[in-house]
Amino acid sequence: MKKFFLPLLVFFIIIGFVTYPLCAEYWASKESTKYHYPTCKWAQKISPKNLVKFSSPEKATKAGYVPCKVCKPPGG
């Protein structure tokens, strides 16, 4: 049983790293010029009424936002 655990664990870790960027979400505020990962401490402070969500860094960049220097999401 133990010899199956490690390969299975490695498989799920790899799948997690590969699929995470594909389903990533980026947050910005209507009152700011930065976009963030949702887990960023600055994203957590965005008021729900000002929250703007993007499905890719390219979309955030096209909307005029730049990457946060704290959480460092990918540049668009």
matplotlib code that plots the C-alpha trace (Angstrom):
import matplotlib.pyplot as plt

x = [0.0, 2.8, 4.5, 1.3, 1.0, 4.1, 3.4, -0.2, 0.9, 3.3, 0.6, -1.8, 0.8, 1.8, -1.9, -2.4, 0.4, -0.6, -4.3, -4.0, -3.0, -5.7, -8.4, -6.8, -8.7, -7.4, -8.9, -8.7, -10.5, -12.4, -10.4, -6.9, -4.6, -3.3, -4.6, -3.9, -4.2, -7.4, -5.2, -3.1, -3.5, -4.4, -7.0, -8.6, -9.1, -11.1, -14.7, -17.2, -18.8, -15.4, -14.3, -13.5, -12.6, -10.6, -10.0, -6.6, -3.7, -4.1, -7.7, -6.7, -3.9, -6.3, -8.5, -5.6, -4.4, -0.8, 0.4, 0.7, 4.2, 3.4, 1.7, 3.3, 0.7, 1.8, 2.1, -0.3]
y = [0.0, 2.4, 2.1, 3.5, 6.4, 8.4, 8.2, 9.1, 12.1, 13.3, 12.9, 15.1, 17.7, 17.9, 18.2, 20.9, 23.0, 22.5, 23.2, 26.1, 28.7, 27.5, 28.3, 31.3, 34.4, 37.9, 40.7, 44.5, 47.5, 50.1, 52.6, 51.3, 50.5, 47.1, 43.5, 40.8, 37.1, 36.7, 35.6, 38.8, 40.9, 43.9, 42.0, 41.0, 44.7, 45.5, 46.4, 44.1, 47.1, 48.0, 44.4, 43.6, 40.1, 38.9, 35.4, 36.2, 38.7, 39.7, 40.8, 42.8, 44.5, 45.4, 47.0, 49.2, 47.4, 46.5, 43.5, 44.0, 44.2, 42.3, 39.1, 39.3, 37.8, 37.2, 40.2, 40.6]
z = [0.0, 0.8, -2.6, -4.2, -1.9, -3.0, -6.8, -6.2, -4.0, -6.7, -9.3, -7.4, -6.7, -10.4, -11.4, -8.9, -10.2, -13.8, -13.4, -10.9, -13.5, -15.9, -13.4, -11.7, -10.9, -10.5, -8.4, -8.8, -7.3, -9.3, -7.3, -7.9, -10.8, -9.5, -9.9, -7.4, -6.6, -4.4, -1.6, -1.5, 1.6, -0.5, -2.5, 0.8, 1.6, -1.5, -0.8, -2.5, -4.2, -5.8, -6.6, -10.3, -11.2, -14.2, -15.6, -16.9, -16.5, -20.1, -19.5, -16.4, -18.4, -21.2, -18.7, -17.6, -14.5, -13.6, -11.4, -7.7, -6.4, -3.3, -4.5, -8.0, -10.3, -13.9, -16.1, -18.9]

ax = plt.figure().add_subplot(projection="3d")
ax.plot(x, y, z, "-o")
ax.set_aspect("equal")
plt.show()
